[in-house]
Amino acid sequence: MSVDFTFDGRPMTARPGQTVGGALLAAGVQSWRTTRFGGKPRGLFCGIGVCFDCLVTVNGEPNVRACLAPVSAGDVVVTQVGDGRE
């Protein structure tokens, strides 16, 4: 069984209960956010919700920590640019 979602418009799959960050890493995606200043790429760093490098926009909601958020069927995940409110 798998959970279908999209990332930047591309179809993706995850295992049930898998986090957004885990699913993206499993699909070979290493970066899904850019910094507010300088536009540097960021992805999973600590993996336990302490830092904020893995922020992503899920279903229009910015600043979701990909390492903590479980993937739900039909989720629309997009790369977050800066603070996600631009």
PDB file with one MODEL, atoms N, CA, C and O in Angstrom:
MODEL        1
ATOM      1  N   MET A   1       0.845  -1.180   0.000  1.00  0.00           N
ATOM      2  CA  MET A   1       0.000   0.000   0.000  1.00  0.00           C
ATOM      3  C   MET A   1       0.888   1.240   0.000  1.00  0.00           C
ATOM      4  O   MET A   1       1.952   1.241   0.619  1.00  0.00           O
ATOM      5  N   SER A   2       0.466   2.277  -0.678  1.00  0.00           N
ATOM      6  CA  SER A   2       1.231   3.516  -0.717  1.00  0.00           C
ATOM      7  C   SER A   2       0.290   4.717  -0.623  1.00  0.00           C
ATOM      8  O   SER A   2      -0.920   4.606  -0.824  1.00  0.00           O
ATOM      9  N   VAL A   3       0.882   5.854  -0.316  1.00  0.00           N
ATOM     10  CA  VAL A   3       0.156   7.116  -0.199  1.00  0.00           C
ATOM     11  C   VAL A   3       0.646   8.009  -1.333  1.00  0.00           C
ATOM     12  O   VAL A   3       1.844   8.260  -1.460  1.00  0.00           O
ATOM     13  N   ASP A   4      -0.283   8.487  -2.153  1.00  0.00           N
ATOM     14  CA  ASP A   4       0.079   9.344  -3.282  1.00  0.00           C
ATOM     15  C   ASP A   4      -0.038  10.807  -2.899  1.00  0.00           C
ATOM     16  O   ASP A   4      -1.001  11.220  -2.254  1.00  0.00           O
ATOM     17  N   PHE A   5       0.971  11.595  -3.310  1.00  0.00           N
ATOM     18  CA  PHE A   5       0.966  13.041  -3.095  1.00  0.00           C
ATOM     19  C   PHE A   5       1.751  13.672  -4.228  1.00  0.00           C
ATOM     20  O   PHE A   5       2.316  12.958  -5.056  1.00  0.00           O
ATOM     21  N   THR A   6       1.798  14.994  -4.285  1.00  0.00           N
ATOM     22  CA  THR A   6       2.604  15.660  -5.302  1.00  0.00           C
ATOM     23  C   THR A   6       3.641  16.546  -4.632  1.00  0.00           C
ATOM     24  O   THR A   6       3.415  17.081  -3.547  1.00  0.00           O
ATOM     25  N   PHE A   7       4.770  16.690  -5.288  1.00  0.00           N
ATOM     26  CA  PHE A   7       5.818  17.608  -4.864  1.00  0.00           C
ATOM     27  C   PHE A   7       6.200  18.457  -6.062  1.00  0.00           C
ATOM     28  O   PHE A   7       6.679  17.943  -7.073  1.00  0.00           O
ATOM     29  N   ASP A   8       5.986  19.755  -5.943  1.00  0.00           N
ATOM     30  CA  ASP A   8       6.248  20.687  -7.041  1.00  0.00           C
ATOM     31  C   ASP A   8       5.623  20.201  -8.345  1.00  0.00           C
ATOM     32  O   ASP A   8       6.217  20.315  -9.416  1.00  0.00           O
ATOM     33  N   GLY A   9       4.407  19.655  -8.231  1.00  0.00           N
ATOM     34  CA  GLY A   9       3.645  19.213  -9.389  1.00  0.00           C
ATOM     35  C   GLY A   9       3.957  17.809  -9.875  1.00  0.00           C
ATOM     36  O   GLY A   9       3.286  17.304 -10.775  1.00  0.00           O
ATOM     37  N   ARG A  10       4.966  17.170  -9.293  1.00  0.00           N
ATOM     38  CA  ARG A  10       5.334  15.815  -9.714  1.00  0.00           C
ATOM     39  C   ARG A  10       4.657  14.789  -8.816  1.00  0.00           C
ATOM     40  O   ARG A  10       4.620  14.967  -7.598  1.00  0.00           O
ATOM     41  N   PRO A  11       4.122  13.724  -9.393  1.00  0.00           N
ATOM     42  CA  PRO A  11       3.519  12.685  -8.559  1.00  0.00           C
ATOM     43  C   PRO A  11       4.582  11.946  -7.755  1.00  0.00           C
ATOM     44  O   PRO A  11       5.657  11.626  -8.262  1.00  0.00           O
ATOM     45  N   MET A  12       4.263  11.684  -6.504  1.00  0.00           N
ATOM     46  CA  MET A  12       5.167  10.978  -5.589  1.00  0.00           C
ATOM     47  C   MET A  12       4.362   9.951  -4.799  1.00  0.00           C
ATOM     48  O   MET A  12       3.136  10.022  -4.725  1.00  0.00           O
ATOM     49  N   THR A  13       5.071   9.008  -4.219  1.00  0.00           N
ATOM     50  CA  THR A  13       4.427   8.045  -3.330  1.00  0.00           C
ATOM     51  C   THR A  13       5.221   7.955  -2.034  1.00  0.00           C
ATOM     52  O   THR A  13       6.427   8.201  -1.995  1.00  0.00           O
ATOM     53  N   ALA A  14       4.508   7.598  -0.983  1.00  0.00           N
ATOM     54  CA  ALA A  14       5.121   7.414   0.337  1.00  0.00           C
ATOM     55  C   ALA A  14       4.534   6.159   0.954  1.00  0.00           C
ATOM     56  O   ALA A  14       3.480   5.677   0.537  1.00  0.00           O
ATOM     57  N   ARG A  15       5.222   5.644   1.943  1.00  0.00           N
ATOM     58  CA  ARG A  15       4.662   4.542   2.723  1.00  0.00           C
ATOM     59  C   ARG A  15       3.705   5.135   3.745  1.00  0.00           C
ATOM     60  O   ARG A  15       3.918   6.264   4.186  1.00  0.00           O
ATOM     61  N   PRO A  16       2.669   4.423   4.132  1.00  0.00           N
ATOM     62  CA  PRO A  16       1.767   4.927   5.172  1.00  0.00           C
ATOM     63  C   PRO A  16       2.554   5.262   6.442  1.00  0.00           C
ATOM     64  O   PRO A  16       3.360   4.456   6.906  1.00  0.00           O
ATOM     65  N   GLY A  17       2.321   6.441   6.996  1.00  0.00           N
ATOM     66  CA  GLY A  17       2.987   6.891   8.209  1.00  0.00           C
ATOM     67  C   GLY A  17       4.325   7.569   7.973  1.00  0.00           C
ATOM     68  O   GLY A  17       4.921   8.100   8.909  1.00  0.00           O
ATOM     69  N   GLN A  18       4.805   7.558   6.740  1.00  0.00           N
ATOM     70  CA  GLN A  18       6.086   8.183   6.442  1.00  0.00           C
ATOM     71  C   GLN A  18       5.958   9.697   6.481  1.00  0.00           C
ATOM     72  O   GLN A  18       4.920  10.242   6.106  1.00  0.00           O
ATOM     73  N   THR A  19       6.999  10.377   6.930  1.00  0.00           N
ATOM     74  CA  THR A  19       6.974  11.838   6.946  1.00  0.00           C
ATOM     75  C   THR A  19       7.223  12.378   5.543  1.00  0.00           C
ATOM     76  O   THR A  19       7.732  11.678   4.667  1.00  0.00           O
ATOM     77  N   VAL A  20       6.853  13.636   5.356  1.00  0.00           N
ATOM     78  CA  VAL A  20       7.107  14.307   4.084  1.00  0.00           C
ATOM     79  C   VAL A  20       8.607  14.262   3.787  1.00  0.00           C
ATOM     80  O   VAL A  20       9.011  13.927   2.674  1.00  0.00           O
ATOM     81  N   GLY A  21       9.429  14.600   4.781  1.00  0.00           N
ATOM     82  CA  GLY A  21      10.877  14.585   4.586  1.00  0.00           C
ATOM     83  C   GLY A  21      11.403  13.213   4.218  1.00  0.00           C
ATOM     84  O   GLY A  21      12.241  13.089   3.325  1.00  0.00           O
ATOM     85  N   GLY A  22      10.927  12.193   4.888  1.00  0.00           N
ATOM     86  CA  GLY A  22      11.353  10.831   4.588  1.00  0.00           C
ATOM     87  C   GLY A  22      10.965  10.412   3.189  1.00  0.00           C
ATOM     88  O   GLY A  22      11.747   9.773   2.486  1.00  0.00           O
ATOM     89  N   ALA A  23       9.759  10.769   2.781  1.00  0.00           N
ATOM     90  CA  ALA A  23       9.283  10.417   1.441  1.00  0.00           C
ATOM     91  C   ALA A  23      10.087  11.147   0.366  1.00  0.00           C
ATOM     92  O   ALA A  23      10.429  10.566  -0.664  1.00  0.00           O
ATOM     93  N   LEU A  24      10.385  12.426   0.613  1.00  0.00           N
ATOM     94  CA  LEU A  24      11.166  13.180  -0.368  1.00  0.00           C
ATOM     95  C   LEU A  24      12.587  12.626  -0.481  1.00  0.00           C
ATOM     96  O   LEU A  24      13.109  12.469  -1.585  1.00  0.00           O
ATOM     97  N   LEU A  25      13.205  12.333   0.653  1.00  0.00           N
ATOM     98  CA  LEU A  25      14.546  11.749   0.610  1.00  0.00           C
ATOM     99  C   LEU A  25      14.546  10.406  -0.110  1.00  0.00           C
ATOM    100  O   LEU A  25      15.447  10.119  -0.899  1.00  0.00           O
ATOM    101  N   ALA A  26      13.537   9.586   0.163  1.00  0.00           N
ATOM    102  CA  ALA A  26      13.439   8.272  -0.493  1.00  0.00           C
ATOM    103  C   ALA A  26      13.290   8.420  -2.007  1.00  0.00           C
ATOM    104  O   ALA A  26      13.697   7.538  -2.763  1.00  0.00           O
ATOM    105  N   ALA A  27      12.706   9.535  -2.446  1.00  0.00           N
ATOM    106  CA  ALA A  27      12.523   9.789  -3.878  1.00  0.00           C
ATOM    107  C   ALA A  27      13.737  10.488  -4.493  1.00  0.00           C
ATOM    108  O   ALA A  27      13.736  10.807  -5.682  1.00  0.00           O
ATOM    109  N   GLY A  28      14.774  10.725  -3.679  1.00  0.00           N
ATOM    110  CA  GLY A  28      15.981  11.355  -4.197  1.00  0.00           C
ATOM    111  C   GLY A  28      15.999  12.864  -4.138  1.00  0.00           C
ATOM    112  O   GLY A  28      16.925  13.492  -4.652  1.00  0.00           O
ATOM    113  N   VAL A  29      14.985  13.463  -3.515  1.00  0.00           N
ATOM    114  CA  VAL A  29      14.922  14.921  -3.392  1.00  0.00           C
ATOM    115  C   VAL A  29      15.688  15.315  -2.130  1.00  0.00           C
ATOM    116  O   VAL A  29      15.379  14.829  -1.042  1.00  0.00           O
ATOM    117  N   GLN A  30      16.675  16.184  -2.264  1.00  0.00           N
ATOM    118  CA  GLN A  30      17.488  16.568  -1.118  1.00  0.00           C
ATOM    119  C   GLN A  30      17.249  17.986  -0.638  1.00  0.00           C
ATOM    120  O   GLN A  30      17.682  18.342   0.458  1.00  0.00           O
ATOM    121  N   SER A  31      16.575  18.798  -1.422  1.00  0.00           N
ATOM    122  CA  SER A  31      16.325  20.192  -1.048  1.00  0.00           C
ATOM    123  C   SER A  31      14.895  20.561  -1.378  1.00  0.00           C
ATOM    124  O   SER A  31      14.406  20.254  -2.465  1.00  0.00           O
ATOM    125  N   TRP A  32      14.214  21.223  -0.442  1.00  0.00           N
ATOM    126  CA  TRP A  32      12.827  21.643  -0.684  1.00  0.00           C
ATOM    127  C   TRP A  32      12.503  22.967  -0.011  1.00  0.00           C
ATOM    128  O   TRP A  32      11.341  23.265   0.266  1.00  0.00           O
ATOM    129  N   ARG A  33      13.528  23.753   0.247  1.00  0.00           N
ATOM    130  CA  ARG A  33      13.336  25.101   0.787  1.00  0.00           C
ATOM    131  C   ARG A  33      14.529  25.935   0.374  1.00  0.00           C
ATOM    132  O   ARG A  33      15.630  25.416   0.192  1.00  0.00           O
ATOM    133  N   THR A  34      14.303  27.249   0.225  1.00  0.00           N
ATOM    134  CA  THR A  34      15.415  28.169   0.045  1.00  0.00           C
ATOM    135  C   THR A  34      15.377  29.183   1.176  1.00  0.00           C
ATOM    136  O   THR A  34      14.307  29.519   1.685  1.00  0.00           O
ATOM    137  N   THR A  35      16.551  29.669   1.566  1.00  0.00           N
ATOM    138  CA  THR A  35      16.642  30.616   2.670  1.00  0.00           C
ATOM    139  C   THR A  35      16.076  31.972   2.281  1.00  0.00           C
ATOM    140  O   THR A  35      16.038  32.332   1.104  1.00  0.00           O
ATOM    141  N   ARG A  36      15.634  32.725   3.297  1.00  0.00           N
ATOM    142  CA  ARG A  36      15.083  34.062   3.053  1.00  0.00           C
ATOM    143  C   ARG A  36      16.116  34.991   2.453  1.00  0.00           C
ATOM    144  O   ARG A  36      15.796  35.792   1.575  1.00  0.00           O
ATOM    145  N   PHE A  37      17.330  34.894   2.908  1.00  0.00           N
ATOM    146  CA  PHE A  37      18.398  35.764   2.434  1.00  0.00           C
ATOM    147  C   PHE A  37      19.423  34.922   1.682  1.00  0.00           C
ATOM    148  O   PHE A  37      20.086  34.064   2.263  1.00  0.00           O
ATOM    149  N   GLY A  38      19.541  35.175   0.407  1.00  0.00           N
ATOM    150  CA  GLY A  38      20.524  34.468  -0.404  1.00  0.00           C
ATOM    151  C   GLY A  38      19.986  33.305  -1.206  1.00  0.00           C
ATOM    152  O   GLY A  38      20.658  32.835  -2.124  1.00  0.00           O
ATOM    153  N   GLY A  39      18.779  32.820  -0.887  1.00  0.00           N
ATOM    154  CA  GLY A  39      18.175  31.744  -1.653  1.00  0.00           C
ATOM    155  C   GLY A  39      18.945  30.436  -1.640  1.00  0.00           C
ATOM    156  O   GLY A  39      18.921  29.690  -2.620  1.00  0.00           O
ATOM    157  N   LYS A  40      19.629  30.151  -0.539  1.00  0.00           N
ATOM    158  CA  LYS A  40      20.403  28.904  -0.426  1.00  0.00           C
ATOM    159  C   LYS A  40      19.468  27.712  -0.248  1.00  0.00           C
ATOM    160  O   LYS A  40      18.474  27.813   0.471  1.00  0.00           O
ATOM    161  N   PRO A  41      19.772  26.584  -0.892  1.00  0.00           N
ATOM    162  CA  PRO A  41      18.920  25.402  -0.768  1.00  0.00           C
ATOM    163  C   PRO A  41      19.045  24.758   0.619  1.00  0.00           C
ATOM    164  O   PRO A  41      20.123  24.729   1.213  1.00  0.00           O
ATOM    165  N   ARG A  42      17.934  24.253   1.108  1.00  0.00           N
ATOM    166  CA  ARG A  42      17.901  23.554   2.395  1.00  0.00           C
ATOM    167  C   ARG A  42      17.005  22.333   2.269  1.00  0.00           C
ATOM    168  O   ARG A  42      16.123  22.270   1.412  1.00  0.00           O
ATOM    169  N   GLY A  43      17.255  21.359   3.147  1.00  0.00           N
ATOM    170  CA  GLY A  43      16.460  20.141   3.199  1.00  0.00           C
ATOM    171  C   GLY A  43      16.496  19.610   4.611  1.00  0.00           C
ATOM    172  O   GLY A  43      16.472  20.382   5.569  1.00  0.00           O
ATOM    173  N   LEU A  44      16.554  18.308   4.750  1.00  0.00           N
ATOM    174  CA  LEU A  44      16.580  17.683   6.064  1.00  0.00           C
ATOM    175  C   LEU A  44      17.951  17.865   6.706  1.00  0.00           C
ATOM    176  O   LEU A  44      18.969  17.561   6.083  1.00  0.00           O
ATOM    177  N   PHE A  45      17.991  18.354   7.940  1.00  0.00           N
ATOM    178  CA  PHE A  45      19.252  18.533   8.651  1.00  0.00           C
ATOM    179  C   PHE A  45      19.252  17.697   9.927  1.00  0.00           C
ATOM    180  O   PHE A  45      19.985  16.712  10.021  1.00  0.00           O
ATOM    181  N   CYS A  46      18.439  18.081  10.908  1.00  0.00           N
ATOM    182  CA  CYS A  46      18.458  17.336  12.174  1.00  0.00           C
ATOM    183  C   CYS A  46      17.532  16.125  12.135  1.00  0.00           C
ATOM    184  O   CYS A  46      17.823  15.099  12.750  1.00  0.00           O
ATOM    185  N   GLY A  47      16.425  16.241  11.420  1.00  0.00           N
ATOM    186  CA  GLY A  47      15.503  15.126  11.284  1.00  0.00           C
ATOM    187  C   GLY A  47      14.618  14.849  12.487  1.00  0.00           C
ATOM    188  O   GLY A  47      13.886  13.859  12.492  1.00  0.00           O
ATOM    189  N   ILE A  48      14.668  15.708  13.522  1.00  0.00           N
ATOM    190  CA  ILE A  48      13.867  15.470  14.729  1.00  0.00           C
ATOM    191  C   ILE A  48      13.052  16.683  15.164  1.00  0.00           C
ATOM    192  O   ILE A  48      12.527  16.709  16.277  1.00  0.00           O
ATOM    193  N   GLY A  49      12.941  17.688  14.295  1.00  0.00           N
ATOM    194  CA  GLY A  49      12.085  18.830  14.597  1.00  0.00           C
ATOM    195  C   GLY A  49      12.712  19.925  15.421  1.00  0.00           C
ATOM    196  O   GLY A  49      12.009  20.827  15.875  1.00  0.00           O
ATOM    197  N   VAL A  50      14.025  19.875  15.630  1.00  0.00           N
ATOM    198  CA  VAL A  50      14.691  20.900  16.433  1.00  0.00           C
ATOM    199  C   VAL A  50      15.057  22.112  15.585  1.00  0.00           C
ATOM    200  O   VAL A  50      14.846  23.251  16.002  1.00  0.00           O
ATOM    201  N   CYS A  51      15.605  21.871  14.399  1.00  0.00           N
ATOM    202  CA  CYS A  51      15.988  22.989  13.531  1.00  0.00           C
ATOM    203  C   CYS A  51      14.806  23.314  12.599  1.00  0.00           C
ATOM    204  O   CYS A  51      13.736  22.713  12.701  1.00  0.00           O
ATOM    205  N   PHE A  52      15.018  24.243  11.721  1.00  0.00           N
ATOM    206  CA  PHE A  52      13.957  24.624  10.798  1.00  0.00           C
ATOM    207  C   PHE A  52      14.425  24.570   9.344  1.00  0.00           C
ATOM    208  O   PHE A  52      13.873  25.260   8.488  1.00  0.00           O
ATOM    209  N   ASP A  53      15.437  23.757   9.067  1.00  0.00           N
ATOM    210  CA  ASP A  53      15.940  23.663   7.700  1.00  0.00           C
ATOM    211  C   ASP A  53      14.981  22.947   6.758  1.00  0.00           C
ATOM    212  O   ASP A  53      15.032  23.177   5.550  1.00  0.00           O
ATOM    213  N   CYS A  54      14.122  22.097   7.267  1.00  0.00           N
ATOM    214  CA  CYS A  54      13.282  21.264   6.403  1.00  0.00           C
ATOM    215  C   CYS A  54      11.897  21.855   6.141  1.00  0.00           C
ATOM    216  O   CYS A  54      10.992  21.134   5.721  1.00  0.00           O
ATOM    217  N   LEU A  55      11.722  23.147   6.380  1.00  0.00           N
ATOM    218  CA  LEU A  55      10.401  23.750   6.169  1.00  0.00           C
ATOM    219  C   LEU A  55       9.942  23.601   4.728  1.00  0.00           C
ATOM    220  O   LEU A  55      10.722  23.738   3.786  1.00  0.00           O
ATOM    221  N   VAL A  56       8.656  23.318   4.586  1.00  0.00           N
ATOM    222  CA  VAL A  56       8.041  23.093   3.285  1.00  0.00           C
ATOM    223  C   VAL A  56       6.611  23.616   3.356  1.00  0.00           C
ATOM    224  O   VAL A  56       6.072  23.806   4.446  1.00  0.00           O
ATOM    225  N   THR A  57       6.004  23.847   2.216  1.00  0.00           N
ATOM    226  CA  THR A  57       4.606  24.269   2.175  1.00  0.00           C
ATOM    227  C   THR A  57       3.759  23.049   1.813  1.00  0.00           C
ATOM    228  O   THR A  57       3.991  22.401   0.793  1.00  0.00           O
ATOM    229  N   VAL A  58       2.774  22.745   2.660  1.00  0.00           N
ATOM    230  CA  VAL A  58       1.900  21.588   2.444  1.00  0.00           C
ATOM    231  C   VAL A  58       0.462  22.080   2.373  1.00  0.00           C
ATOM    232  O   VAL A  58      -0.035  22.701   3.312  1.00  0.00           O
ATOM    233  N   ASN A  59      -0.204  21.802   1.261  1.00  0.00           N
ATOM    234  CA  ASN A  59      -1.601  22.203   1.058  1.00  0.00           C
ATOM    235  C   ASN A  59      -1.805  23.695   1.327  1.00  0.00           C
ATOM    236  O   ASN A  59      -2.808  24.103   1.913  1.00  0.00           O
ATOM    237  N   GLY A  60      -0.839  24.497   0.889  1.00  0.00           N
ATOM    238  CA  GLY A  60      -0.933  25.943   1.028  1.00  0.00           C
ATOM    239  C   GLY A  60      -0.481  26.489   2.381  1.00  0.00           C
ATOM    240  O   GLY A  60      -0.430  27.705   2.567  1.00  0.00           O
ATOM    241  N   GLU A  61      -0.159  25.623   3.310  1.00  0.00           N
ATOM    242  CA  GLU A  61       0.281  26.031   4.647  1.00  0.00           C
ATOM    243  C   GLU A  61       1.810  26.065   4.694  1.00  0.00           C
ATOM    244  O   GLU A  61       2.457  25.022   4.606  1.00  0.00           O
ATOM    245  N   PRO A  62       2.399  27.283   4.836  1.00  0.00           N
ATOM    246  CA  PRO A  62       3.855  27.361   4.869  1.00  0.00           C
ATOM    247  C   PRO A  62       4.417  26.940   6.225  1.00  0.00           C
ATOM    248  O   PRO A  62       3.686  26.791   7.203  1.00  0.00           O
ATOM    249  N   ASN A  63       5.721  26.754   6.253  1.00  0.00           N
ATOM    250  CA  ASN A  63       6.471  26.502   7.486  1.00  0.00           C
ATOM    251  C   ASN A  63       6.114  25.197   8.182  1.00  0.00           C
ATOM    252  O   ASN A  63       6.108  25.127   9.411  1.00  0.00           O
ATOM    253  N   VAL A  64       5.821  24.172   7.406  1.00  0.00           N
ATOM    254  CA  VAL A  64       5.569  22.837   7.941  1.00  0.00           C
ATOM    255  C   VAL A  64       6.918  22.116   8.009  1.00  0.00           C
ATOM    256  O   VAL A  64       7.647  22.066   7.018  1.00  0.00           O
ATOM    257  N   ARG A  65       7.244  21.568   9.163  1.00  0.00           N
ATOM    258  CA  ARG A  65       8.508  20.827   9.289  1.00  0.00           C
ATOM    259  C   ARG A  65       8.334  19.452   8.652  1.00  0.00           C
ATOM    260  O   ARG A  65       7.605  18.598   9.158  1.00  0.00           O
ATOM    261  N   ALA A  66       9.021  19.263   7.532  1.00  0.00           N
ATOM    262  CA  ALA A  66       8.891  18.032   6.749  1.00  0.00           C
ATOM    263  C   ALA A  66       9.311  16.795   7.534  1.00  0.00           C
ATOM    264  O   ALA A  66       8.837  15.693   7.257  1.00  0.00           O
ATOM    265  N   CYS A  67      10.200  16.971   8.511  1.00  0.00           N
ATOM    266  CA  CYS A  67      10.677  15.813   9.276  1.00  0.00           C
ATOM    267  C   CYS A  67       9.635  15.312  10.273  1.00  0.00           C
ATOM    268  O   CYS A  67       9.745  14.191  10.770  1.00  0.00           O
ATOM    269  N   LEU A  68       8.631  16.126  10.568  1.00  0.00           N
ATOM    270  CA  LEU A  68       7.610  15.749  11.546  1.00  0.00           C
ATOM    271  C   LEU A  68       6.242  15.466  10.936  1.00  0.00           C
ATOM    272  O   LEU A  68       5.450  14.725  11.517  1.00  0.00           O
ATOM    273  N   ALA A  69       5.956  16.043   9.779  1.00  0.00           N
ATOM    274  CA  ALA A  69       4.615  15.961   9.182  1.00  0.00           C
ATOM    275  C   ALA A  69       4.426  14.669   8.398  1.00  0.00           C
ATOM    276  O   ALA A  69       5.140  14.430   7.424  1.00  0.00           O
ATOM    277  N   PRO A  70       3.477  13.833   8.806  1.00  0.00           N
ATOM    278  CA  PRO A  70       3.206  12.629   8.018  1.00  0.00           C
ATOM    279  C   PRO A  70       2.524  12.990   6.700  1.00  0.00           C
ATOM    280  O   PRO A  70       1.720  13.920   6.635  1.00  0.00           O
ATOM    281  N   VAL A  71       2.855  12.247   5.665  1.00  0.00           N
ATOM    282  CA  VAL A  71       2.225  12.449   4.363  1.00  0.00           C
ATOM    283  C   VAL A  71       0.797  11.918   4.422  1.00  0.00           C
ATOM    284  O   VAL A  71       0.552  10.834   4.953  1.00  0.00           O
ATOM    285  N   SER A  72      -0.138  12.682   3.878  1.00  0.00           N
ATOM    286  CA  SER A  72      -1.527  12.238   3.733  1.00  0.00           C
ATOM    287  C   SER A  72      -1.843  12.127   2.247  1.00  0.00           C
ATOM    288  O   SER A  72      -1.284  12.859   1.430  1.00  0.00           O
ATOM    289  N   ALA A  73      -2.724  11.227   1.910  1.00  0.00           N
ATOM    290  CA  ALA A  73      -3.113  11.042   0.510  1.00  0.00           C
ATOM    291  C   ALA A  73      -3.622  12.357  -0.070  1.00  0.00           C
ATOM    292  O   ALA A  73      -4.452  13.037   0.534  1.00  0.00           O
ATOM    293  N   GLY A  74      -3.118  12.702  -1.236  1.00  0.00           N
ATOM    294  CA  GLY A  74      -3.556  13.909  -1.920  1.00  0.00           C
ATOM    295  C   GLY A  74      -2.840  15.180  -1.507  1.00  0.00           C
ATOM    296  O   GLY A  74      -3.142  16.250  -2.036  1.00  0.00           O
ATOM    297  N   ASP A  75      -1.900  15.093  -0.577  1.00  0.00           N
ATOM    298  CA  ASP A  75      -1.165  16.294  -0.160  1.00  0.00           C
ATOM    299  C   ASP A  75      -0.490  16.943  -1.355  1.00  0.00           C
ATOM    300  O   ASP A  75       0.024  16.271  -2.249  1.00  0.00           O
ATOM    301  N   VAL A  76      -0.507  18.276  -1.344  1.00  0.00           N
ATOM    302  CA  VAL A  76       0.190  19.059  -2.348  1.00  0.00           C
ATOM    303  C   VAL A  76       1.354  19.732  -1.628  1.00  0.00           C
ATOM    304  O   VAL A  76       1.163  20.671  -0.855  1.00  0.00           O
ATOM    305  N   VAL A  77       2.543  19.246  -1.891  1.00  0.00           N
ATOM    306  CA  VAL A  77       3.747  19.744  -1.244  1.00  0.00           C
ATOM    307  C   VAL A  77       4.531  20.542  -2.257  1.00  0.00           C
ATOM    308  O   VAL A  77       4.756  20.080  -3.376  1.00  0.00           O
ATOM    309  N   VAL A  78       4.956  21.751  -1.873  1.00  0.00           N
ATOM    310  CA  VAL A  78       5.750  22.584  -2.774  1.00  0.00           C
ATOM    311  C   VAL A  78       6.974  23.122  -2.037  1.00  0.00           C
ATOM    312  O   VAL A  78       6.978  23.298  -0.819  1.00  0.00           O
ATOM    313  N   THR A  79       8.005  23.371  -2.834  1.00  0.00           N
ATOM    314  CA  THR A  79       9.216  23.974  -2.293  1.00  0.00           C
ATOM    315  C   THR A  79       8.866  25.310  -1.672  1.00  0.00           C
ATOM    316  O   THR A  79       8.156  26.114  -2.275  1.00  0.00           O
ATOM    317  N   GLN A  80       9.353  25.546  -0.485  1.00  0.00           N
ATOM    318  CA  GLN A  80       9.090  26.812   0.186  1.00  0.00           C
ATOM    319  C   GLN A  80      10.201  27.795  -0.130  1.00  0.00           C
ATOM    320  O   GLN A  80      11.382  27.493   0.042  1.00  0.00           O
ATOM    321  N   VAL A  81       9.815  28.966  -0.591  1.00  0.00           N
ATOM    322  CA  VAL A  81      10.758  30.026  -0.903  1.00  0.00           C
ATOM    323  C   VAL A  81      10.754  31.006   0.264  1.00  0.00           C
ATOM    324  O   VAL A  81       9.715  31.563   0.617  1.00  0.00           O
ATOM    325  N   GLY A  82      11.930  31.212   0.860  1.00  0.00           N
ATOM    326  CA  GLY A  82      12.049  32.148   1.978  1.00  0.00           C
ATOM    327  C   GLY A  82      11.157  31.757   3.138  1.00  0.00           C
ATOM    328  O   GLY A  82      11.160  30.610   3.586  1.00  0.00           O
ATOM    329  N   ASP A  83      10.385  32.736   3.622  1.00  0.00           N
ATOM    330  CA  ASP A  83       9.522  32.468   4.775  1.00  0.00           C
ATOM    331  C   ASP A  83       8.179  31.863   4.373  1.00  0.00           C
ATOM    332  O   ASP A  83       7.332  31.621   5.233  1.00  0.00           O
ATOM    333  N   GLY A  84       7.976  31.616   3.089  1.00  0.00           N
ATOM    334  CA  GLY A  84       6.760  30.961   2.609  1.00  0.00           C
ATOM    335  C   GLY A  84       5.554  31.857   2.501  1.00  0.00           C
ATOM    336  O   GLY A  84       4.467  31.390   2.164  1.00  0.00           O
ATOM    337  N   ARG A  85       5.716  33.121   2.777  1.00  0.00           N
ATOM    338  CA  ARG A  85       4.578  34.044   2.750  1.00  0.00           C
ATOM    339  C   ARG A  85       4.721  35.085   1.650  1.00  0.00           C
ATOM    340  O   ARG A  85       4.020  36.097   1.646  1.00  0.00           O
ATOM    341  N   GLU A  86       5.618  34.833   0.734  1.00  0.00           N
ATOM    342  CA  GLU A  86       5.873  35.798  -0.350  1.00  0.00           C
ATOM    343  C   GLU A  86       4.908  35.626  -1.483  1.00  0.00           C
ATOM    344  O   GLU A  86       4.982  36.355  -2.472  1.00  0.00           O
TER     345      GLU A  86
ENDMDL
END
